[in-house]
Amino acid sequence: MPHLSRRATLTGGAAVALTALGAAATTGTAAASPAGSASPADPVLDISHATPEAVQLVTSTFQDKTARDVDRFMAHFSQRQLTYTDGTLGARYGTWSELKAVFDQFMPAWPDTIRSYPTRILGDARSAMVVFVDSAEMFGNEIRVIAPIDFRDGKIVREVDYWDGRHFGSAATQAIRTPPDQFPAEFGESTVGEQSPAALRDVVSALSHAFATGDPAAAAALFTTDATFEDLTLHVSFTGRPAIQGFLNRSFELLPYGLDTSVRHTVGSAQGGGYEWQRQGAPVNQGVIALELRQSRITRFTTVWDGSLIDDPAITALLAPTLEH
């Protein structure tokens, strides 16, 4: 989201300066509050599918972000290799110094009431999927993000933030999104390479193939009996494999992450993580899916994509299959 801030400054058209969206604070059952604070409003952070090393890397990053300490926050990013992309806006930063310049300009202006905190961490110290929230004081509206993050030697080398522009405000998102002919085709995935284990990549391969080829039964077979399926953009949730398969049966031709999609990049561990998907030429051409796993079966599926790219009738058509008959 650094692109928002820079664009707001250049055009003078935004009421609030917006900056970079980052990633992470701590379940098992740890509170997601910055160090030295006790904010009862912050939710519990689910770390049940993350290693202790991943939790430490992520939570310390968010503590420094919420503290508005630019130097300490930027110390979590690699100076040798870094790609930071806002996947919704198409703002890509390819060097540490470029990203730091954005935070130097805008982070000190954030009010001390801001909160940026994770609610889930899935993965290990090589790569992880982080679900997090930026409070409305930061950017003018609340932003709920799913971010795949790659680490190397304890530093972030790649991060992509995916969020729903409708939740932020469709008009506001449309006004600051990079034009299609300038939108980056790659988000640094070829540079960092795949770091996730074979066990996770096998699940991702099977699920993405089932989605891409329109095979709801094969997709549903990858879920546990009592699994949960969440689409944050549609604001729908299904519990249980029969309900999940029923929804997929009714919607597989319409879902943005369905037919003809391919995998951009995978992050996480055998416990969980997920993948970024893309769909060439479609109105919604990319997004992210977070997966919690148990013995290579999906226990929880969560996706977000930019709903502001399609109009109200298209969203309504996607909501129709959520009804069970």
N, C-alpha and C positions, 0 to 999 in steps of 0.2 A: 504493500500500500504506500510506499514512499512516493510513487508516481502521483498520487492524489495530492500530496502536500506540494510538490513541485509545481504541478499544474495549477493548483489553487493560487499559488503565488504568482505564476506567470500570467494567468488570465484575470485574476482578481474576482472571479465569479463565484467562489465558494465562501460560505459563511464561516466555515471551520477549516483550519489547516489540518491536513491528514498526513500521517506518516506511515512508516513501515509496520507491517504486521509481523510479529515474530512467533516464537513457539514455546512455552511451557511453565508451572508450579506443582501438589502430590496426593489410590486407595490400597490396597490393603485397607487403610483408613487414615490417611494423612490429610491435614487441612491444607487447602491451596491458598495460603496467605503468605505475603512477603515476610522475609525475616524481620523479627522484632515487632510484628503487628499481630493482632488477634481480631480479624474481621469476621464476625459471625455470619455476614452476608455471603462470604465466599463458600462455594460448595466443597464437598469432599472430592478429592482427586483420586480416580481409580488407577492404581498401579498394579493391579492383579495380573496384568499381562506384560509387565515390563521388568527388566533386570534392575538391581540397585544402581548400577553404573548409569543406565539410561535415565533413571529418575533424578539422580544427582545432576547430570548434565542439563536436563531440561528445566528442573525447578530453579536451579541457580540462575539460569538465563532469564527466567521470568521475574525472579526477585529483583534482579538488576534493572530489568525493563520497567517494572512498576515503580522502582525507586528513582527512575529518570536519571540514572547514572550512565551517561553515554560511554565513557571510557571502559567501565566495568562491563557494560552490556556488549560492546563491540569486542571485548577480549574473548568472548565466547565464539567468535567467528575466525576462521582461518585467514591469515594474511597472505598465504601462499596460493591458495585456491579457493575461490568462493563464487557461487552463483546464487542469487536471491531473486526470486520471481514472484510477483503477484499474478497468480494464474487466472484470476477473474478480470483484472484490468490490463494484463499484458505488459506490466512494467517489469523490466529485467535489469538487474544490477550485476555486473560481471567482475567487479573488483571490490576489495575491502575498503579502499579509500573512497570510492564512489558512494558506497552504502553509508559509511561513517559521516560523510559530508551532509547527507540528508538528515541523519539523526542529530548531528551537531546543530543544524538549523532549527529543528522543530521540537526535539524532545524537551529542552529546557522550558519551552512554553506550555507544556502540558500542566494542567492543574494538579495539585497534590492529592486530589481525590480519585485520580485515574486508577484503574485496576486492569491488569492483563494477567490472566491466570489459565492454566490448563485444567481440563476436567478429566482427561484420559491420556495415558501414555501406553503405547503398544510397541514393544521392540527392545533393542539392546543398544550397546555403545557403538555399534557400527551404523545402524539406521533405525529409525522409529517413525511411527505415525503419531502425531500429537493433535488432540482435539482441544481447542482453547477459545477463550473469549476476550475480546477487547471491549471495555466498557464504553458507554456512549459519550463520556466526557472527552475521550481521545479523538474521535473522528466525527462527532455530531450524531451518530447513530451507533447502536450496538452492532458488533460484528462477531459472528460465530464461525470459526475457521477449522478446517481439517488440513494439517500441514505434514506432508512427507519430508523428513529431514535425514540427511546423510552426515555422519561424523567421520572424522579422521584425526587420530592422535588427540582425541578429546575436544576437537573444535568442529564447528558446523562448516561443512564445505558446500552443501546444497540445501536450500529450503524453497519450497513452493507453497504459497498460501492459497487455498481454494475456499470460496465462500459464496453465499447466495446473494446476488444483487437485489433481489426483491425484498429480502429482509432488511437490507441497508436502505433501500429506496430505489425503485427502478429508474426514475428520472435522474437521480443523483449519480447512479452508477453509469448510466448511458452517457452522461455528460463528461465523464472523466476516463472512460475506457479508451485504450489505444485503438485507433482506426484499424479495421480488418487488414488493410494492405500493409500495415506496419506491425501487426501483432506477431510476436516471435513464434517461429515454428518449433523451436526446441527450447527447453527450460534447463539446459545444462546436464541432461541425463547421460549424454554420450561422453561427457568429460569425467564424471564421477564413476560411471560404471555401476554394475549391479553388485551389491554387497550383502543381499539377503540370502538366507540358507535355502538349499534345494527343497526342503520340506514345505516352506512357505511358497516358493515359486511353483511347486507342483499344484498346490491348491489354487493359486492365482491362475495358472494356466488352464486348469480344468473349468474353473468358474467363468473366466473371460471367454473361453471357447464356447461354453454353453450359451452365454449371453449373445455372443457375436453370431452364432448360427441359429439362434431361435429355438433352443431346446430347454424349455422350463423344467421338464422332469429331471434332466441331467443336472441342472443348476440346483434344484431343490434337494437332490440326493446328497449334495455336499454339506447340507446343514444337519445339525443334531435335532433330535425330536422336539426339544423345547427352545429352539433357537429364536432370536429376535431379528427382524428385518426392519431397518429404519431408513426412510428417505427424508432428510432434513429439509430439502427444498419443497417437497410436497406436504410436509408436516404429517406424515403417516407412519404407522408402525404396525407390524404384524408379528404375532407370537405363535410359534408352532409350525412345524414343517408343512402340514396340510394347508394352513392359511397362507404361508409363503408361496407354495406352489400354485395355489389358487390365484393369488395376485399376479404371479408371473405368467400364468396361463392367459389371464385377461389382458395383460398389459405389454407383453414382450415386444410387440410390433411398435409400441409407442415410446418406450423408455429411452431416454438419451443414452444410457449406458448399456443398451441392448444390441440390436442388430448392427453388424458391420463395425463394431468397436474393436480397438486393439489396445494392448498394454504399452504405456509409455515408460513406466518405471515402477519397480517394486521396492518396498522398504519393510523392515521389521525382522522378526525372529520366528522360530517355530511356535511360539506362544501367540503371536499376532502381529499385525502390521497392516499391509494392504497395498493397493496399487493405484496409480494414476491411469486413466483411460483417455483415449482420444478417438474421434470419429470424423474423418476427413469430409469436408463439404456440408456437414449438418449444421442447422441453426445453433444447436448446443454441441460444440465439437470437443469438449473436454470436461473432466471432472475427476473426482477421487472417491475411492471406496476403502473404508477401514474395516478390518476383519479381526475378530477375536476367535482364537482357535483352541480346541481341545482334541488332542490326538489326531491332528490333521482334519478335523471336522469343524465347520463354522458354527460358533455359538452366538455370535452377534455380528451383524452386517450393518454398516452405517455409511450412507453416501451423501454428498452434497455436490451441487452443480449450480450454475448461474441461471436461475429462473427468469432474470430480467431480459434474457436473450429471446424469449418467446412471449407472445401476447396472451391476454387473459383467456381467449377461447382455447388456445393450445394447452394452457395449464388446466383448464376445466376438462378438456378431453383426457388429460392424464389422470385427473382425479376420479373420473367415472369408474375406471376399473378397481378403485379401492373399495367399492361397495360390494359386499357379499350378498348373494341372492339365495 
